[in-house]
């Protein structure tokens, strides 16, 4: 057991090392993390003054003015939608895990993190708005989505600027459900390209970055671009058989207007996205979905679980331990918590490690039950 603890302490002092890769791994795109574009994380906190105002506003100005009839009609419509989805697409819309608190700073989230077991499709959008600065744009759209639209975070998983810069969107992005296509957010990823493409194509740098990103995501999550996926959207007419939702099939690399009634991303970008899909049919042929439970413990597909590479390395190491060894790690962490003169930084690091060891044990137990 001493060796295990020594390993953990040792790796907490190491710089980030590269993960093992397979021969088919494509070039990994450079993604600008939230911290580097100065994301105001208070926008995601239910305890912040921003969200206290939102909640108070709902209480004072929305709830009192919604008639019982309107409220009842909304509830009945939502029940119909949920029943339709749960009956026909329960697997794709099952929440495998939910986190109500931020995994790093431990505040209550405005909207909980919801993880799915697989990512089955990628949906591409354009932002329609135009800005002069990438930092100006990403921060403005982040605030608009998080606060003005009360989504608790940016709606996209990734966003691409004019010069090809790729920004991290929704926080804790691996297997996270975002808010980019209503009734299709679970088990999909949303990628937005900056600018309005109603009458022009994206430039060469954006095109290259978009193709590099979706190719890497297809490899990481096991998405075959020749496959089709079911997308749910509001019925175009009240008489449709499955009112208020209808379901259409389209490819696993899709555009927003194929998942909802919208013109986004317009014809020019629409054509370019289809070309990217065709370019990568051979590369993605035969890809099978990478289950999140496997990705957490597989070093070839293991996602980063924190923003700290030192802690990531410890999590990667502990994932290989036996169940008995993991239980011993938890016991030792408890002992450390009870020690005096332990720094807040160390406590924070140990809490994150404790969380992920518990998750790993849960996954082991789930796997044993299934088998």
C-alpha positions in Angstrom: 0.0 0.0 0.0 2.9 2.4 0.7 4.1 1.8 -2.9 0.6 2.9 -4.1 0.6 6.1 -2.1 4.2 6.8 -3.1 3.2 6.4 -6.8 0.4 8.9 -6.3 2.6 11.5 -4.6 5.3 11.0 -7.2 3.0 11.5 -10.1 1.5 14.6 -8.5 4.9 16.2 -9.0 5.3 15.2 -12.6 4.6 17.3 -15.7 2.0 16.0 -18.1 3.1 13.0 -20.1 1.6 11.9 -23.4 -1.0 9.1 -23.6 -0.3 6.0 -25.5 -1.7 6.2 -29.0 -2.8 3.7 -31.6 -1.6 3.6 -35.2 -4.9 5.1 -36.4 -5.0 8.1 -34.1 -5.2 11.3 -36.3 -3.5 14.5 -35.4 -5.0 16.0 -32.3 -6.1 19.6 -32.8 -5.0 22.3 -30.4 -7.9 23.4 -28.3 -7.8 26.7 -26.4 -9.0 25.9 -22.8 -11.6 28.0 -21.0 -9.0 29.4 -18.6 -7.0 30.8 -21.5 -10.0 32.8 -22.9 -10.9 33.9 -19.4 -14.3 32.3 -19.1 -16.1 33.8 -16.1 -17.0 30.6 -14.3 -19.5 32.5 -12.1 -21.8 32.3 -15.1 -22.1 28.5 -14.4 -22.6 28.9 -10.6 -26.1 28.8 -9.2 -24.7 30.6 -6.1 -23.4 33.6 -8.1 -25.2 37.0 -8.2 -25.9 36.5 -11.9 -27.9 33.4 -11.2 -29.6 34.7 -8.1 -31.0 37.5 -10.3 -32.2 35.0 -12.9 -33.9 32.8 -10.3 -35.5 35.9 -8.6 -36.7 37.1 -12.0 -38.4 33.9 -12.8 -40.1 33.9 -9.4 -41.2 37.6 -9.6 -42.0 38.1 -13.3 -42.6 34.7 -14.9 -44.4 32.3 -12.6 -47.1 34.8 -11.4 -48.1 35.6 -15.0 -48.4 32.1 -16.4 -52.0 31.0 -16.3 -53.0 27.6 -15.0 -54.2 26.7 -18.5 -50.9 27.6 -20.2 -49.0 25.8 -17.5 -51.1 22.7 -17.9 -50.7 22.7 -21.7 -46.9 23.0 -21.4 -46.7 20.2 -18.9 -48.9 17.9 -21.1 -46.8 18.7 -24.2 -43.6 18.0 -22.3 -45.0 14.7 -21.0 -45.9 13.6 -24.5 -42.4 14.5 -25.8 -40.6 12.7 -22.9 -42.8 9.6 -23.3 -42.1 9.5 -27.1 -38.3 9.8 -26.5 -38.2 7.3 -23.6 -40.2 4.8 -25.6 -38.2 5.0 -28.8 -34.8 6.4 -27.9 -34.2 5.6 -24.3 -30.7 4.4 -24.7 -29.4 7.6 -26.5 -31.1 9.8 -24.0 -30.1 8.0 -20.8 -28.1 10.0 -18.4 -25.2 7.8 -17.3 -24.0 10.1 -14.6 -25.0 13.5 -13.2 -22.9 16.0 -11.3 -24.6 18.9 -9.5 -21.4 20.5 -8.3 -18.4 21.8 -10.2 -15.7 19.1 -10.2 -12.9 21.5 -9.5 -14.2 24.3 -7.2 -17.2 22.5 -5.7 -19.9 25.1 -6.1 -23.4 24.3 -7.1 -23.9 24.4 -10.9 -26.6 26.5 -12.5 -27.4 23.4 -14.7 -26.0 20.0 -13.7 -23.4 18.2 -15.8 -25.1 15.3 -17.5 -22.9 12.5 -19.1 -24.0 9.9 -21.6 -22.4 6.6 -22.3 -21.7 7.3 -25.9 -21.3 10.1 -28.4 -23.1 9.0 -31.6 -23.1 12.1 -33.8 -21.6 15.6 -34.4 -23.8 18.5 -35.3 -22.2 21.6 -37.0 -23.6 25.1 -36.6 -22.7 28.7 -37.5 -23.0 31.5 -35.0 -24.6 34.0 -37.4 -23.0 36.9 -35.4 -19.9 38.7 -36.6 -17.1 40.1 -34.4 -13.6 41.6 -34.8 -11.9 39.8 -32.0 -12.0 36.1 -31.1 -11.8 36.8 -27.4 -14.6 39.4 -27.7 -16.8 36.9 -29.5 -16.2 33.8 -27.3 -16.9 35.7 -24.1 -20.0 37.5 -25.5 -21.6 34.3 -26.8 -20.7 32.5 -23.6 -22.5 35.2 -21.5 -25.4 35.3 -23.9 -25.9 31.5 -23.7 -25.2 31.2 -20.0 -27.0 34.2 -18.6 -29.3 35.8 -21.2 -30.7 32.4 -22.4 -30.2 30.8 -18.9 -28.5 27.7 -20.2 -25.9 27.8 -17.5 -22.9 27.6 -19.9 -22.1 28.0 -23.6 -24.3 25.9 -25.8 -21.6 24.4 -28.0 -18.9 21.8 -27.1 -16.4 23.5 -29.4 -16.2 26.8 -31.4 -13.9 27.7 -34.3 -12.7 31.3 -35.0 -11.9 32.8 -38.4 -8.2 32.0 -38.3 -8.9 28.3 -37.3 -8.5 28.7 -33.6 -10.5 26.1 -31.7 -12.0 27.0 -28.4 -13.2 24.8 -25.6 -16.9 25.4 -25.2 -19.1 23.5 -22.7 -17.0 22.7 -19.6 -15.8 19.2 -18.8 -16.5 18.4 -22.4 -16.0 14.6 -22.6 -19.4 12.9 -23.0 -21.1 16.0 -21.7 -24.5 17.0 -23.0 -24.5 20.6 -24.2 -27.3 22.9 -25.4 -27.0 23.1 -29.2 -29.9 21.2 -30.6 -33.1 20.9 -28.6 -34.2 17.2 -28.0 -30.9 16.1 -29.6 -28.3 17.2 -27.0 -27.8 13.8 -25.4 -25.2 11.6 -27.1 -24.2 14.3 -29.6 -21.6 17.1 -29.8 -22.2 20.6 -31.0 -19.4 22.4 -33.1 -20.0 26.0 -34.1 -18.1 27.9 -36.8 -17.8 31.7 -36.2 -19.5 34.1 -38.6 -22.6 34.2 -40.8 -22.5 31.9 -43.8 -25.8 32.6 -45.4 -24.1 33.7 -48.6 -20.4 32.7 -48.4 -18.2 29.7 -47.6 -16.0 29.4 -44.5 -12.3 30.2 -45.2 -9.5 27.7 -45.7 -8.2 27.9 -42.1 -11.6 27.4 -40.6 -12.3 24.5 -43.0 -9.0 22.8 -42.1 -9.6 23.2 -38.4 -13.2 21.9 -38.7 -12.1 18.9 -40.6 -9.2 18.2 -38.2 -11.5 18.5 -35.2 -14.4 16.3 -36.4 -11.9 13.7 -37.7 -10.3 13.5 -34.2 -13.7 13.4 -32.5 -14.8 10.6 -34.7 -11.8 8.6 -33.8 -12.0 9.4 -30.1 -15.7 8.5 -29.7 -16.0 5.9 -32.5 -18.3 7.6 -35.0 -18.6 6.1 -38.4 -19.6 8.9 -40.9 -21.3 6.4 -43.2 -23.8 5.6 -40.5 -27.1 7.4 -39.9 -28.6 8.6 -36.6 -32.1 9.5 -35.5 -32.7 13.2 -34.8 -35.9 14.5 -33.1 -37.5 17.8 -34.0 -40.8 19.6 -33.5 -43.5 18.5 -35.9 -43.8 20.8 -38.9 -47.6 20.4 -38.8 -49.9 19.5 -35.9 -51.3 16.5 -37.7 -48.0 14.5 -37.9 -48.4 11.0 -36.5 -46.0 11.5 -33.5 -47.0 15.0 -32.6 -45.4 17.1 -31.0 -42.1 15.5 -32.2 -41.1 13.8 -35.4 -38.0 11.8 -36.1 -35.7 11.9 -39.1 -32.6 10.0 -40.0 -29.4 11.7 -41.2 -25.7 11.1 -41.2 -23.6 11.1 -38.0 -21.9 14.2 -39.2 -24.8 16.5 -39.6 -25.7 20.2 -39.7 -28.1 22.0 -37.5 -30.9 22.2 -40.0 -31.0 18.4 -40.3 -31.7 18.2 -36.6 -34.2 21.1 -36.2 -36.3 23.5 -38.2 -33.7 26.2 -39.0 -31.7 27.6 -41.9 -28.4 27.1 -39.9 -25.8 26.7 -41.3 -27.1 27.8 -44.7 -26.3 26.3 -48.1 -22.7 27.3 -48.5 -21.4 25.8 -45.2 -23.9 22.9 -45.7 -22.1 21.8 -48.8 -18.7 22.1 -47.2 -19.7 20.0 -44.3 -20.9 17.2 -46.6 -17.5 17.3 -48.4 -15.7 16.9 -45.0 -17.9 13.8 -44.3 -17.2 12.3 -47.7 -13.4 13.0 -47.3 -13.4 10.9 -44.1 -15.7 8.0 -45.0 -12.7 5.6 -45.4 -11.0 6.8 -42.3 -14.1 6.3 -40.1 -15.3 3.1 -41.8 -16.1 0.5 -39.2 -15.7 2.7 -36.1 -17.7 1.5 -33.2 -19.0 3.7 -30.3 -16.4 4.1 -27.5 -18.3 3.5 -24.3 -17.6 6.2 -21.6 -17.1 3.5 -19.0 -14.3 2.0 -21.1 -12.8 5.4 -22.0 -12.3 6.3 -18.4 -9.9 3.4 -17.9 -8.5 2.9 -21.3 -5.2 4.8 -21.8 -5.7 4.9 -25.5 -9.0 6.8 -25.3 -8.9 8.2 -21.8 -10.2 11.7 -21.6 -8.6 14.4 -19.5 -10.7 14.4 -16.3 -9.3 17.7 -14.8 -7.5 20.8 -15.9 -4.4 19.7 -13.9 -2.2 17.3 -15.8 -0.6 16.1 -12.6 -3.9 14.9 -11.2 -4.8 13.4 -14.6 -1.8 11.2 -14.4 -2.7 10.0 -10.9 -6.3 9.2 -12.1 -4.8 7.3 -15.1 -2.6 5.3 -12.7 -5.2 4.5 -10.2 -7.6 3.3 -12.9 -5.3 0.3 -13.4 -5.4 -0.7 -9.7 -7.5 -3.7 -8.5 -10.7 -3.0 -6.6 -9.0 -3.9 -3.3 -6.1 -1.4 -4.1 -8.6 1.3 -5.0 -10.5 0.8 -1.7 -7.2 1.1 0.1 -6.4 4.4 -1.7 -9.8 5.8 -0.4 -8.9 4.7 3.1 -5.6 6.5 2.9 -7.1 9.6 1.5 -9.5 9.7 4.5 -6.5 9.5 6.8 -4.9 12.4 5.1 -8.1 14.5 5.4 -7.9 14.1 9.2 -4.3 15.2 9.4 -3.4 18.7 10.7 -1.4 21.3 8.8 -2.5 20.0 5.4 -2.8 22.7 2.7 -6.0 23.6 1.0 -4.4 22.9 -2.3 -3.6 19.3 -1.2 -7.1 18.8 0.1 -8.6 20.0 -3.2 -6.3 17.6 -5.2 -7.2 14.7 -2.9 -10.9 15.4 -3.2 -10.7 15.2 -7.0 -8.7 12.0 -6.8 -11.2 10.6 -4.3 -14.1 11.4 -6.6 -12.6 9.7 -9.6 -11.5 6.6 -7.6 -15.1 6.3 -6.4 -16.3 6.6 -10.0 -13.9 3.9 -11.1 -15.1 1.6 -8.4 -18.7 2.3 -9.5 -17.8 1.4 -13.1 -16.2 -1.8 -12.0 -19.2 -2.8 -10.0 -21.5 -1.9 -12.9 -19.4 -4.0 -15.3 -19.4 -7.0 -12.9 -23.2 -6.8 -12.7 -23.6 -6.7 -16.5 -21.2 -9.6 -17.0 
